[in-house]
């Protein structure tokens, strides 16, 4: 997991940064490029999303095999930022009756 995250973040840092990160843990890039990296490098799929405000969307991306998760904040200006990553995602949605 750590090797995969390190490789992913290294690849992202090699790309031009579109938005200024407020902390060292936040990685921002063009939304389309970031989504491509999440799909191809992290093998993740968008699992959930919700509006944070009129110009901000939060997305949860999950690798279905490893259950690693990534929290992405997407802006209307075409920029997205990875704001958190973790392991062992568990979906608490009850199964249909």
Backbone as CSV, one residue per row, in Angstrom:
resi,resn,N_x,N_y,N_z,CA_x,CA_y,CA_z,C_x,C_y,C_z
1,UNK,0.827,-1.188,0.000,0.000,0.000,0.000,0.867,1.244,0.000
2,UNK,1.840,1.310,0.896,2.679,2.507,0.992,3.473,2.723,-0.296
3,UNK,3.964,1.641,-0.892,4.732,1.757,-2.122,3.842,2.282,-3.243
4,UNK,2.607,1.822,-3.295,1.658,2.255,-4.318,1.319,3.742,-4.131
5,UNK,1.054,4.149,-2.888,0.745,5.550,-2.605,1.949,6.426,-2.928
6,UNK,3.146,5.980,-2.533,4.342,6.767,-2.816,4.528,6.951,-4.318
7,UNK,4.348,5.866,-5.087,4.478,5.954,-6.542,3.442,6.875,-7.140
8,UNK,2.216,6.790,-6.645,1.136,7.644,-7.136,1.433,9.112,-6.849
9,UNK,1.805,9.414,-5.610,2.095,10.802,-5.254,3.319,11.330,-5.993
10,UNK,4.319,10.490,-6.197,5.495,10.900,-6.960,5.103,11.248,-8.380
11,UNK,4.246,10.437,-9.002,3.786,10.716,-10.365,2.991,12.012,-10.414
12,UNK,2.142,12.236,-9.418,1.368,13.469,-9.393,2.244,14.696,-9.190
13,UNK,3.251,14.567,-8.350,4.118,15.709,-8.087,4.968,16.058,-9.304
14,UNK,5.178,15.099,-10.194,5.930,15.369,-11.409,5.102,16.175,-12.404
15,UNK,3.780,16.134,-12.260,2.892,16.890,-13.138,2.796,18.325,-12.632
16,UNK,2.443,19.258,-13.512,2.309,20.638,-13.049,1.164,20.776,-12.054
17,UNK,1.398,21.524,-11.005,0.377,21.744,-9.983,-0.485,22.915,-10.395
18,UNK,-1.792,22.704,-10.420,-2.717,23.739,-10.852,-3.103,24.640,-9.695
19,UNK,-3.349,24.076,-8.543,-3.752,24.860,-7.382,-2.663,24.779,-6.322
20,UNK,-2.605,25.782,-5.478,-1.621,25.786,-4.403,-2.128,24.960,-3.239
21,UNK,-1.332,24.013,-2.804,-1.697,23.172,-1.674,-1.458,23.929,-0.377
22,UNK,-2.373,23.784,0.577,-2.220,24.440,1.866,-1.346,23.629,2.811
23,UNK,-1.308,22.321,2.613,-0.438,21.474,3.420,0.316,20.550,2.484
24,UNK,1.356,19.932,2.993,2.167,19.037,2.168,1.390,17.788,1.761
25,UNK,0.323,17.444,2.486,-0.437,16.237,2.196,-1.464,16.423,1.076
26,UNK,-1.753,17.646,0.674,-2.746,17.916,-0.350,-2.054,17.971,-1.711
27,UNK,-2.589,17.189,-2.660,-2.055,17.165,-4.023,-3.174,17.600,-4.951
28,UNK,-2.930,18.642,-5.755,-3.939,19.167,-6.679,-3.464,19.040,-8.118
29,UNK,-4.436,18.863,-9.027,-4.131,18.768,-10.449,-5.413,19.023,-11.227
30,UNK,-5.299,19.057,-12.540,-6.448,19.145,-13.419,-7.364,17.951,-13.129
31,UNK,-8.666,18.182,-13.058,-9.610,17.127,-12.669,-9.511,15.903,-13.572
32,UNK,-9.504,16.089,-14.878,-9.450,14.948,-15.800,-8.166,14.148,-15.618
33,UNK,-7.044,14.835,-15.444,-5.760,14.147,-15.257,-5.729,13.403,-13.922
34,UNK,-6.253,14.018,-12.870,-6.278,13.374,-11.560,-7.182,12.136,-11.581
35,UNK,-8.343,12.238,-12.226,-9.234,11.079,-12.329,-8.582,9.951,-13.116
36,UNK,-7.863,10.285,-14.167,-7.155,9.270,-14.957,-6.110,8.557,-14.102
37,UNK,-5.393,9.319,-13.274,-4.393,8.727,-12.391,-5.054,7.821,-11.334
38,UNK,-6.196,8.264,-10.794,-6.895,7.442,-9.807,-7.339,6.117,-10.420
39,UNK,-7.817,6.164,-11.652,-8.290,4.939,-12.306,-7.140,4.014,-12.708
40,UNK,-6.105,4.576,-13.312,-5.049,3.729,-13.881,-3.962,3.352,-12.880
41,UNK,-3.552,4.265,-12.032,-2.464,3.993,-11.083,-2.994,3.384,-9.783
42,UNK,-4.076,3.948,-9.266,-4.615,3.478,-7.986,-5.710,2.429,-8.162
43,UNK,-6.131,2.165,-9.382,-7.186,1.186,-9.686,-8.456,1.476,-8.896
44,UNK,-8.767,2.762,-8.756,-9.909,3.181,-7.947,-11.117,3.506,-8.808
45,UNK,-12.267,3.442,-8.163,-13.535,3.798,-8.783,-14.227,4.806,-7.878
46,UNK,-14.953,5.758,-8.499,-15.700,6.724,-7.699,-16.847,5.973,-7.025
47,UNK,-16.919,6.067,-5.702,-17.882,5.291,-4.921,-19.000,6.170,-4.360
48,UNK,-18.673,7.417,-4.027,-19.670,8.311,-3.425,-19.274,9.748,-3.699
49,UNK,-20.249,10.634,-3.650,-19.968,12.063,-3.802,-21.042,12.871,-3.117
50,UNK,-20.693,14.097,-2.806,-21.635,15.008,-2.165,-21.178,16.442,-2.319
51,UNK,-22.135,17.351,-2.378,-21.815,18.770,-2.500,-21.319,19.314,-1.167
52,UNK,-20.250,20.066,-1.230,-19.731,20.723,-0.029,-20.145,22.187,-0.026
53,UNK,-20.419,22.701,-1.198,-20.847,24.078,-1.371,-21.230,24.273,-2.826
54,UNK,-21.554,25.482,-3.219,-21.992,25.709,-4.597,-20.903,25.461,-5.638
55,UNK,-19.646,25.472,-5.237,-18.553,25.296,-6.191,-17.606,24.162,-5.820
56,UNK,-18.016,23.312,-4.861,-17.122,22.259,-4.378,-17.869,20.941,-4.221
57,UNK,-17.240,19.872,-4.696,-17.789,18.529,-4.619,-16.769,17.630,-3.926
58,UNK,-17.210,16.810,-2.977,-16.336,15.828,-2.344,-16.644,14.463,-2.944
59,UNK,-15.596,13.711,-3.264,-15.737,12.395,-3.873,-14.915,11.379,-3.081
60,UNK,-15.469,10.185,-2.927,-14.741,9.077,-2.313,-14.424,8.084,-3.425
61,UNK,-13.129,7.820,-3.622,-12.655,6.848,-4.610,-12.134,5.650,-3.841
62,UNK,-12.488,4.445,-4.298,-12.099,3.219,-3.595,-11.528,2.218,-4.585
63,UNK,-10.431,1.564,-4.176,-9.909,0.421,-4.918,-10.685,-0.789,-4.410
64,UNK,-11.555,-1.394,-5.242,-12.398,-2.481,-4.755,-11.630,-3.722,-4.302
65,UNK,-10.412,-3.905,-4.793,-9.631,-5.087,-4.397,-9.010,-4.913,-3.026
66,UNK,-8.370,-3.778,-2.805,-7.637,-3.565,-1.556,-8.433,-2.799,-0.505
67,UNK,-9.524,-2.165,-0.911,-10.340,-1.312,-0.045,-9.597,-0.059,0.420
68,UNK,-8.534,0.332,-0.314,-7.886,1.618,-0.055,-8.810,2.706,-0.573
69,UNK,-8.862,3.850,0.126,-9.759,4.917,-0.278,-9.005,6.232,-0.417
70,UNK,-9.573,7.109,-1.249,-9.017,8.435,-1.493,-10.155,9.438,-1.456
71,UNK,-9.995,10.515,-0.705,-10.988,11.579,-0.637,-10.501,12.726,-1.522
72,UNK,-11.327,13.077,-2.510,-10.963,14.098,-3.488,-11.949,15.251,-3.387
73,UNK,-11.424,16.467,-3.383,-12.253,17.667,-3.425,-12.134,18.253,-4.817
74,UNK,-13.263,18.419,-5.511,-13.289,18.905,-6.884,-13.950,20.276,-6.924
75,UNK,-13.339,21.184,-7.676,-13.821,22.557,-7.800,-14.383,22.797,-9.193
76,UNK,-15.260,23.781,-9.315,-15.868,24.091,-10.607,-14.878,24.675,-11.606
77,UNK,-13.708,25.085,-11.171,-12.710,25.650,-12.090,-11.897,24.576,-12.814
78,UNK,-12.229,23.285,-12.589,-11.532,22.205,-13.279,-10.358,21.636,-12.519
79,UNK,-10.227,21.997,-11.256,-9.141,21.514,-10.407,-9.697,20.541,-9.374
80,UNK,-8.943,19.500,-9.081,-9.292,18.562,-8.015,-8.074,18.357,-7.119
81,UNK,-8.334,18.100,-5.843,-7.259,17.901,-4.866,-7.524,16.641,-4.050
82,UNK,-6.481,15.841,-3.879,-6.547,14.713,-2.949,-6.318,15.296,-1.569
83,UNK,-7.309,15.131,-0.692,-7.183,15.731,0.633,-6.999,14.696,1.732
84,UNK,-7.239,13.406,1.417,-7.005,12.343,2.411,-6.959,11.001,1.694
85,UNK,-6.223,10.062,2.271,-6.129,8.694,1.767,-6.086,7.762,2.961
86,UNK,-6.547,6.527,2.757,-6.505,5.584,3.855,-6.714,4.157,3.376
87,UNK,-6.862,3.262,4.336,-7.018,1.831,4.077,-8.305,1.333,4.723
88,UNK,-8.721,0.140,4.314,-9.814,-0.610,4.933,-11.150,0.126,4.907
89,UNK,-11.530,0.630,3.724,-12.837,1.262,3.584,-13.918,0.230,3.873
90,UNK,-14.943,0.630,4.609,-16.054,-0.265,4.894,-17.345,0.467,4.590
91,UNK,-18.136,-0.089,3.701,-19.419,0.497,3.329,-20.452,0.058,4.370
92,UNK,-21.091,1.023,5.028,-22.053,0.717,6.073,-23.487,0.765,5.577
93,UNK,-23.687,0.927,4.266,-25.034,0.951,3.716,-25.661,-0.428,3.875
94,UNK,-26.840,-0.518,4.498,-27.461,-1.826,4.678,-27.895,-2.413,3.332
95,UNK,-27.825,-3.727,3.239,-28.257,-4.417,2.028,-29.780,-4.300,1.912
96,UNK,-30.297,-4.268,0.673,-31.754,-4.196,0.507,-32.438,-5.415,1.131
97,UNK,-33.614,-5.180,1.672,-34.356,-6.273,2.350,-34.923,-7.264,1.355
